[in-house]
């Protein structure tokens, strides 16, 4: 392993021969396309304003991919390049490095989105965006090449599974009672917590989002494609406001890291955010006539 990591640092040194202050600023901006903030801003658009059913499938697969990334980092506990050679650290991260979250996130995200985009642009974006973001991670010295390779493989693997198995899974789940769906979501969340108690945010977000979606499709027929551009803009703004209120509101009363019940309150906080996105916000949109119901399927 030491020889592989040494080789990785050599690769980073070669890449950084083109470095300059201006280029480093550009790379730090481009790498944001693989950050959690980008996904948090885009995923609600997909669910609230484009296609709610595709949005649920997309969101659940993406959250599972994100959890696997987080859990695998803790499992391998591999240092980052700048931990071994500080000279390559043009940026810094506090978590472990293997696999790359930016590489896995972008490959999952754009891979899942590719079928919805007109060809050949969907396929090109699914390849080029992850490749570009991955290069920024190498340039900034925050990942080894092996981190990138592992992240891309996992991300595209989750995307392909979502594309080819998504319809079958959706058809199967649609036939089950809502209680069964909630039990499955809760069981998966418990397993996620058992595997990685260091961070209960993704398990909470997954459970809240999945449970909310189950109630939404069982009790309401929210149609994300309905409404004018102005109505969709209002939905997005109102929905994000609700996210901020829940996220910051619970954080104000929650224990800080290191205190007892911190993990529980973190799970609850993210669970409420997930449920708001998939149930609370769509219900409010319908009540305010900012969206219409989907016609009954016969």
N, C-alpha and C positions, 0 to 999 in steps of 0.2 A: 504493500500500500504506500509506503514511504516513497518508493521510486515513481509510482504513478502520480502522487501529489507533487513531487519534485519536477516531473515532466510537465505537469499542469502549470506550475509557476513559471517554467521556461516559456511555455506558450503565451502566458500573460505578458511576460517581459517583451516578447516579440511584438505582440499586439500594441503594447504601450509605447513602442518606438514612434508611433504616429501621434502620440498625445500632445496636447497643447491646452492652455487654460480655456480657450474658446471652445475647443472640441469637447473638453470635459463637461462644460456647461451643457452643450447640446446632448451629450450622452445621458446626463442626469435628467434632462427633460424627457428624452425618448424612453428612458427606462420606466417612467411613470405609466406608460401604456400597459405595463404588466403589474401595476400596484393594485392593492385591494380597493383603493379609493376609486379607481377607474371602474372596477366591477360594481361597486356599491352605487355608483351613479348611473351605470348603464342598465343593469339587470332590472331595476324597477320600470324603466322605460319599456322594456320588452314585455313585462307582465301586465303593466297598467295601460299601455297605449298601443300595443301591436297584436299580440296573440297570447292570451292567458294560459291556454293549455300547453302550447309550446314553451311558454315561459316557466311553467311549473316543472316540466321535464328538464328543461335547460338548467334551471336553478338547482334542482336536486342532484343532478349529475355533477354539476360544477362544485357544489358543496361537498359531495363525497370525495371528489378529486382533491379538493383543498384539504380535507381532513387527512386523507392518506399522505399527502405531502407533509403536513404538520407532524403526523405521527412518525413517519419515516425519518424525518430530521432528528427527532428525539431518539429514535431507535439506533441510528448510526452515530449520532453525536459527533459528526465530522467537523473539524475546524474549517474556517474559511481561509482563503489564500493570505489575506493580510495578517491573520493570526500567526502564520509561519514566516512570512516575509513582509514586514510592515511597509516596505518601500513600494509595494504594488497597490496599497490601499488608497485609491482615489475616492472611495466612498466606504462607508462602514455599515454593518448590520449587526444586530445583537443576537440573532438566532443562529442555529447550526446551518450548515451549507448544503448537505446532500439529502434529497435532490433539490434543484433550483425551483423555488416557488414561482418565480417569474416565467421560467421556461414552461413549467407544467401548467400554470394558469393560462398563459396565452395560447398554448397549443390546445388545451381543453376548450377554452372560450371560442376561439376562431374555428376550431375543428367542428364544434357543435353548430356554430352559426353558418358554416359553409353551405349546407344544403338549402338554406333560406335565401342565399344571395345568388343572383344570376351568374351562371357559368360564363367564362372561366374564373371570374373574379373571386368567387367563394373559395375555390381551391387555392388560388394564388395567395389570398389573404391568410388562409389557414397555414400556409408554409412560410410566407415572407415575414409576416408580423412576428411570429415566435422566433424566427431566425434573427431578425433585427434586434428584438428585445434581448435575446440570448447573447448577442454580440456585445451589447452595452454592459451586460453583467460581467463578461470577461474583461472588457476594456477597463471597467471600474475596479477590477480586482476583488470582486466579492464572491466569485464562484470559480471553481476549477472546471475544465472542459468536461470531466466526468460527471459533475453536478448537472451540467447542461444536458448532456446526453440522456441521463436518467430522467430528468424532468420532462424532456420532450417525448421520450418513449412512454412514460406514464400518462402524460397529458393527451397525446394522440390516441393512446389505448382507451382512455375513458371516453374520448370523443367518438371513436368508432363504435364502442359498446353502446353509447347513447343513441347513435344513428341507427344501428342495425338491430338493436334489441328494444329500443324505446317503444315502438308501436305495440309489440307483443306484451311488454310489461304494462303499458297503459291500458290495453284491452283487458288484461287479467285483473288489474286493480279495480277497474271500473265495475266489474261484476261482484266485487266483495262489499260487504256491509261496511259502513263508516267506522264501526267499532273495531273491525279487523284492521282497517287502515291505520287507525290511531295506535293500536297495539303494536303494529309493525314499526311505525315511526318511533314510538317510545322505546321499543326493544333495540332498534339501531342506535338511538341516542344513548342508551345505557351502555351498549357495547363500546361506543365511541368514547364515553367517559372512562370506562374501565381501561381502555387502551392508552388513553392520554389524559390523566387527571390534571396535568399541568396547565391545560387550556380547555375550558369547557365552553368557549364561545361558539365554536363551529357546531358542536353537538346541540347547543341550545338553539342556534339559528336554524339548523336542519329540522329539529323537532317542531319548532314554532311554525316554520314555513310549511312543512309537510302536513301538520295537523290543521293549520288554517286553510290550506288548499283543499283538504278533504271535506271540511265543513262548507267551503265556498261552492264546490261542485255538487254537494249533496243538497244544500238549502237555497242557493242562489244560482243565477245564470248570467253572471257578469260577462259582458262582451267587451274585451279590450280594444277591438277594432272599431267600435262605435264612437260617434262623437266627431265634432269638428276639431281642427287643429287647435283652436283656442280652448276648447273643452279639455283636450288632451294635455295641453300646457298647464291648465289649472289643476288637473288631476296630479300631474307630476309635481308641481309646486306644493300642493296641499299634502300629498303623500310624503314627500321628503320632510316637510315640516313636522309631520307626525313621527317620522323616524327619529328626528333630532330630539323632539320632546321626550319620547320614551327612552332613548339612549342616554341622554344627559340627565333626565329626571331621576331614573333609577340609580344612575351612577352617583348622584348627590347623596343618596341615603344608603348606598351599599358600602360594605366594609372595604377597606383598601387592601391591596395585595399583601399577603403575609398574615392577615387577620383571619380568625375563624369565620366560616360561612362565606368567605370570599368566592370560592369556586361555585357555590350554590347560587349566590346573587348574580354572578357573571352568567351562569346558565340561564337564569330567569330573565335577565336584562336582554340578552340576545334572543331568547325565545320569544319575548314580547315583540321585539323588532321584527322577527320572522313572521309572527302571526299577524302583525299589522300590515306587512307588505302583501301577504296572500289572502287575508280575510278582512281585517279592519278597514283598510283603505278602500278596497273595492266596494264594501258595504256602504261606506260613507259616500263614495262617488255615485252610487245608485240612489241613495236618499236625497242627494243634492241635485239629481238630474244632470249629472256631468257624464253619465254613461247610460247605456241601455242594456236590457237583458237579452241574452241570446235566445232565439226561437227554440221551442222544444223540439227534440229530435224524435221523429216518429218511425 
